[in-house]
Protein backbone atom coordinates (compact mmCIF):
# COMPACT_ATOMS: atom_id res chain seq x y z
CA UNK A 1 0.00 0.00 0.00
CA UNK A 2 1.34 3.45 -0.90
CA UNK A 3 0.59 6.76 0.71
CA UNK A 4 -0.44 9.60 -1.57
CA UNK A 5 0.40 13.12 -0.51
CA UNK A 6 -2.37 15.66 -1.06
CA UNK A 7 -1.74 19.39 -0.93
CA UNK A 8 -4.68 21.69 -0.41
CA UNK A 9 -4.58 25.45 -0.44
CA UNK A 10 -7.06 27.88 1.01
CA UNK A 11 -7.10 31.58 0.19
CA UNK A 12 -8.85 33.96 2.54
CA UNK A 13 -9.47 37.61 1.91
CA UNK A 14 -9.85 39.87 4.90
CA UNK A 15 -10.57 43.54 4.66
CA UNK A 16 -11.27 46.21 7.18
CA UNK A 17 -12.74 49.68 7.03
CA UNK A 18 -12.10 52.43 9.55
CA UNK A 19 -15.11 54.73 9.60
CA UNK A 20 -14.18 58.31 10.42
CA UNK A 21 -17.25 60.24 11.54
CA UNK A 22 -17.21 64.01 11.56
CA UNK A 23 -20.52 65.54 12.61
CA UNK A 24 -21.98 68.78 11.28
CA UNK A 25 -23.63 70.67 14.12
CA UNK A 26 -26.45 73.22 14.20
CA UNK A 27 -26.06 76.65 15.80
CA UNK A 28 -26.75 75.14 19.24
CA UNK A 29 -24.01 72.54 18.88
CA UNK A 30 -26.41 69.63 18.27
CA UNK A 31 -25.22 67.12 15.66
CA UNK A 32 -27.28 67.17 12.45
CA UNK A 33 -25.58 64.62 10.23
CA UNK A 34 -22.24 62.94 9.47
CA UNK A 35 -20.15 64.68 6.83
CA UNK A 36 -20.27 63.03 3.39
CA UNK A 37 -22.65 60.22 4.46
CA UNK A 38 -26.28 59.51 3.68
CA UNK A 39 -28.48 56.73 5.04
CA UNK A 40 -30.72 55.20 2.39
CA UNK A 41 -33.51 52.67 2.91
CA UNK A 42 -33.62 50.46 -0.20
CA UNK A 43 -36.65 48.75 -1.68
CA UNK A 44 -36.03 44.96 -1.65
CA UNK A 45 -36.46 44.87 -5.45
CA UNK A 46 -33.29 46.96 -5.88
CA UNK A 47 -31.09 44.66 -3.77
CA UNK A 48 -28.55 42.05 -4.82
CA UNK A 49 -29.84 39.52 -2.31
CA UNK A 50 -26.92 37.08 -2.30
CA UNK A 51 -24.71 39.88 -0.91
CA UNK A 52 -27.11 41.79 1.33
CA UNK A 53 -28.31 38.54 2.97
CA UNK A 54 -24.81 37.43 4.00
CA UNK A 55 -24.50 38.40 7.65
CA UNK A 56 -20.70 38.16 7.62
CA UNK A 57 -20.48 41.00 5.07
CA UNK A 58 -20.62 44.29 7.00
CA UNK A 59 -19.45 46.75 4.32
CA UNK A 60 -18.42 46.95 0.69
CA UNK A 61 -19.09 49.00 -2.41
CA UNK A 62 -22.63 50.08 -3.26
CA UNK A 63 -22.44 48.08 -6.50
CA UNK A 64 -22.07 44.89 -4.45
CA UNK A 65 -25.43 45.43 -2.72
CA UNK A 66 -27.64 47.32 -5.19
CA UNK A 67 -28.60 46.57 -8.79
CA UNK A 68 -26.76 48.51 -11.55
CA UNK A 69 -30.03 49.91 -12.94
CA UNK A 70 -31.01 51.39 -9.58
CA UNK A 71 -27.50 52.79 -8.99
CA UNK A 72 -27.66 54.49 -12.38
CA UNK A 73 -31.05 56.01 -11.54
CA UNK A 74 -29.76 57.20 -8.14
CA UNK A 75 -26.61 58.67 -9.68
CA UNK A 76 -28.61 60.69 -12.17
CA UNK A 77 -30.93 62.08 -9.49
CA UNK A 78 -28.07 62.91 -7.11
CA UNK A 79 -25.82 64.50 -9.75
CA UNK A 80 -23.31 61.70 -9.11
CA UNK A 81 -23.71 59.80 -12.36
CA UNK A 82 -21.07 57.09 -12.74
CA UNK A 83 -19.63 57.62 -9.25
CA UNK A 84 -21.92 55.66 -6.94
CA UNK A 85 -21.15 52.04 -7.82
CA UNK A 86 -17.77 52.23 -6.04
CA UNK A 87 -19.00 54.29 -3.07
CA UNK A 88 -18.07 52.84 0.33
CA UNK A 89 -21.24 51.36 1.82
CA UNK A 90 -21.95 50.02 5.32
CA UNK A 91 -24.91 48.02 6.55
CA UNK A 92 -26.94 49.79 9.25
CA UNK A 93 -28.45 46.54 10.57
CA UNK A 94 -25.36 44.39 10.30
CA UNK A 95 -26.81 41.22 11.81
CA UNK A 96 -30.29 41.40 10.26
CA UNK A 97 -31.50 40.67 6.75
CA UNK A 98 -34.74 41.91 5.17
CA UNK A 99 -36.39 38.47 5.54
CA UNK A 100 -35.88 38.29 9.32
CA UNK A 101 -39.20 38.18 11.16
CA UNK A 102 -38.16 37.42 14.76
CA UNK A 103 -35.20 38.07 17.02
CA UNK A 104 -34.24 36.88 20.48
CA UNK A 105 -33.76 39.58 23.14
CA UNK A 106 -30.89 39.53 25.61
CA UNK A 107 -33.37 38.12 28.16
CA UNK A 108 -34.30 35.25 25.84
CA UNK A 109 -37.67 36.65 24.74
CA UNK A 110 -38.78 36.10 21.15
CA UNK A 111 -39.66 39.42 19.54
CA UNK A 112 -41.39 40.08 16.22
CA UNK A 113 -39.27 42.25 13.92
CA UNK A 114 -41.37 44.62 11.83
CA UNK A 115 -40.72 44.46 8.08
CA UNK A 116 -37.92 46.78 7.06
CA UNK A 117 -36.07 47.72 3.94
CA UNK A 118 -32.33 47.27 3.83
CA UNK A 119 -30.73 50.40 5.27
CA UNK A 120 -27.24 51.32 4.13
CA UNK A 121 -24.85 54.16 4.95
CA UNK A 122 -23.36 55.43 1.69
CA UNK A 123 -20.28 57.64 1.66
CA UNK A 124 -20.84 60.44 -0.88
CA UNK A 125 -17.90 60.08 -3.28
CA UNK A 126 -17.31 63.75 -4.12
CA UNK A 127 -17.61 66.17 -1.21
CA UNK A 128 -17.82 69.31 -3.35
CA UNK A 129 -21.17 68.05 -4.65
CA UNK A 130 -22.51 67.47 -1.15
CA UNK A 131 -25.01 70.33 -1.16
CA UNK A 132 -26.73 69.23 -4.40
CA UNK A 133 -26.76 65.61 -3.20
CA UNK A 134 -28.35 66.53 0.11
CA UNK A 135 -30.89 68.77 -1.66
CA UNK A 136 -31.86 65.85 -3.90
CA UNK A 137 -32.24 63.60 -0.85
CA UNK A 138 -34.52 66.14 0.82
CA UNK A 139 -36.68 66.14 -2.33
CA UNK A 140 -37.08 62.39 -1.81
CA UNK A 141 -35.15 61.28 -4.89
C-alpha positions in Angstrom: 0.0 0.0 0.0 1.3 3.4 -0.9 0.6 6.8 0.7 -0.4 9.6 -1.6 0.4 13.1 -0.5 -2.4 15.7 -1.1 -1.7 19.4 -0.9 -4.7 21.7 -0.4 -4.6 25.4 -0.4 -7.1 27.9 1.0 -7.1 31.6 0.2 -8.9 34.0 2.5 -9.5 37.6 1.9 -9.8 39.9 4.9 -10.6 43.5 4.7 -11.3 46.2 7.2 -12.7 49.7 7.0 -12.1 52.4 9.5 -15.1 54.7 9.6 -14.2 58.3 10.4 -17.3 60.2 11.5 -17.2 64.0 11.6 -20.5 65.5 12.6 -22.0 68.8 11.3 -23.6 70.7 14.1 -26.4 73.2 14.2 -26.1 76.7 15.8 -26.7 75.1 19.2 -24.0 72.5 18.9 -26.4 69.6 18.3 -25.2 67.1 15.7 -27.3 67.2 12.4 -25.6 64.6 10.2 -22.2 62.9 9.5 -20.1 64.7 6.8 -20.3 63.0 3.4 -22.6 60.2 4.5 -26.3 59.5 3.7 -28.5 56.7 5.0 -30.7 55.2 2.4 -33.5 52.7 2.9 -33.6 50.5 -0.2 -36.6 48.8 -1.7 -36.0 45.0 -1.6 -36.5 44.9 -5.4 -33.3 47.0 -5.9 -31.1 44.7 -3.8 -28.6 42.1 -4.8 -29.8 39.5 -2.3 -26.9 37.1 -2.3 -24.7 39.9 -0.9 -27.1 41.8 1.3 -28.3 38.5 3.0 -24.8 37.4 4.0 -24.5 38.4 7.7 -20.7 38.2 7.6 -20.5 41.0 5.1 -20.6 44.3 7.0 -19.4 46.7 4.3 -18.4 46.9 0.7 -19.1 49.0 -2.4 -22.6 50.1 -3.3 -22.4 48.1 -6.5 -22.1 44.9 -4.5 -25.4 45.4 -2.7 -27.6 47.3 -5.2 -28.6 46.6 -8.8 -26.8 48.5 -11.5 -30.0 49.9 -12.9 -31.0 51.4 -9.6 -27.5 52.8 -9.0 -27.7 54.5 -12.4 -31.0 56.0 -11.5 -29.8 57.2 -8.1 -26.6 58.7 -9.7 -28.6 60.7 -12.2 -30.9 62.1 -9.5 -28.1 62.9 -7.1 -25.8 64.5 -9.8 -23.3 61.7 -9.1 -23.7 59.8 -12.4 -21.1 57.1 -12.7 -19.6 57.6 -9.3 -21.9 55.7 -6.9 -21.1 52.0 -7.8 -17.8 52.2 -6.0 -19.0 54.3 -3.1 -18.1 52.8 0.3 -21.2 51.4 1.8 -21.9 50.0 5.3 -24.9 48.0 6.5 -26.9 49.8 9.2 -28.4 46.5 10.6 -25.4 44.4 10.3 -26.8 41.2 11.8 -30.3 41.4 10.3 -31.5 40.7 6.8 -34.7 41.9 5.2 -36.4 38.5 5.5 -35.9 38.3 9.3 -39.2 38.2 11.2 -38.2 37.4 14.8 -35.2 38.1 17.0 -34.2 36.9 20.5 -33.8 39.6 23.1 -30.9 39.5 25.6 -33.4 38.1 28.2 -34.3 35.2 25.8 -37.7 36.7 24.7 -38.8 36.1 21.1 -39.7 39.4 19.5 -41.4 40.1 16.2 -39.3 42.2 13.9 -41.4 44.6 11.8 -40.7 44.5 8.1 -37.9 46.8 7.1 -36.1 47.7 3.9 -32.3 47.3 3.8 -30.7 50.4 5.3 -27.2 51.3 4.1 -24.9 54.2 5.0 -23.4 55.4 1.7 -20.3 57.6 1.7 -20.8 60.4 -0.9 -17.9 60.1 -3.3 -17.3 63.7 -4.1 -17.6 66.2 -1.2 -17.8 69.3 -3.4 -21.2 68.0 -4.7 -22.5 67.5 -1.1 -25.0 70.3 -1.2 -26.7 69.2 -4.4 -26.8 65.6 -3.2 -28.4 66.5 0.1 -30.9 68.8 -1.7 -31.9 65.8 -3.9 -32.2 63.6 -0.8 -34.5 66.1 0.8 -36.7 66.1 -2.3 -37.1 62.4 -1.8 -35.2 61.3 -4.9 
